[in-house]
């Protein structure tokens, strides 16, 4: 379940400057001993917003990376006069493939679950992720996915499914927030500060992440002047993902 009815896209949310000092006070995430990174994203672009820098850094160290997108993101612009849901899905899948190339990763594995329906199909998602981990998960493997309290029902359901798939395996779970930056503050009681780790990114990883983000034109630019076609990720939202750090909960 969603922690609270938190995400108001019409609101600007918590300013990035409110989080900057908090991030820098977190211990550094160590990649020592990592042998494989599996990234599970609810929608095409979550993998880049949350862990694009980590993906680029892992690939620069020749660590294998497997990206899974649970939905094709067809519900991001309901009522759009420009794109039908199926057309939007095609756009977002293509954007995600181009973004993966910018990060040095292979195209994502697509599960094809309906956008907005992940909680209803959570058991199927858990089963599919268990199959991925059976191939990729082993000692030294980490599964990075959206935080189970992120405030978006799809994000939370994917987090739960990934946690269930990792349970009892050698693969370790790593959660990342996406919408928490928008609705919460560093003092919010649900924010697990003691579990937070910061990854400081080299300039090459930051640059790769910025190139990858720029591929998601359907999300960062208006598709038309119609209100239903306005960007889901306007500049004040993107500011939370374009710095030289990423944050994870271990």
Residue, then its C-alpha position, 0 to 999 in steps of 0.5 A: x500500500x502507498x504510505x500516504x496520498x503523497x504525489x501531487x504533480x502540480x506541486x513543486x515538492x521539496x526543493x533539491x537544496x533541502x536534500x543536498x546536505x542530508x545526502x552528503x551526511x550519509x555513509x558511502x556505498x561500497x561496491x567492493x565484492x560486487x559481481x553483478x547488478x540487477x536493476x528492476x524498474x517499475x517504468x522505463x526511466x526509473x532505472x536511469x533516474x534512480x541508478x543511472x550513475x550506478x549502472x554507468x559506474x558498474x559498466x565502467x568497471x566491467x561489472x555485468x548489469x541486467x536491467x528489468x522494466x516491469x511495465x512499458x509506461x503506457x499510462x504516464x499521460x492519460x488523456x493525451x491527444x497526441x499518443x495512445x497508450x500503445x504509442x506511448x509504450x512504444x516511445x518509452x521502450x525505445x527511449x529506455x533502449x537508447x538510455x541503456x546504450x548511453x550507460x553501456x548496458x544491454x537493452x532492458x528485459x521487459x515484463x509487460x505488466x500493465x502500467x498502474x496494475x503492478x500491485x494486482x499482478x504482484x505475484x506474477x512479478x515476483x515469479x518473473x523476478x525469481x526467474x531472472x535471479x535464478x540466472x543472474x543472482x549469486x554471491x556478489x549480486x545486488x538487486x537495485x529496485x524502487x523503495x517499498x515506501x516511495x509513495x507511488x503504488x507501482x514503485x512500492x509493489x515492485x519493491x515488495x516483489x523484488x524483496x520477495x524474489x531476493x529472500x532466501x537467495x544470495x542476491x542482496x536487495x538495494x532500494x532507491x527512492x524516486x518520488x520520496x524526494x518530492x513528497x518527503x523531507x529529511x526529517x520525515x519519520x518514514x525516511x530510513x536515514x540510518x539505512x541510507x548510503x550515498x554513492x559519489x559518482x565520477x564525472x564520467x558516470x554523471x555525464x552518461x546519466x545525463x545523456x541517458x536522461x535526455x533520451x526520455x523526451x516523452x517524459x521531460x518535454x511537452x508532447x504538445x501544448x495540451x495540459x494532458x501532454x505536459x512533462x512528468x519530469x519538468x526541470x525542478x523534478x529532474x534537479x533531484x537526479x542530475x547531481x553527482x550522488x545517488x542514494x540507496x537504502x541497504 
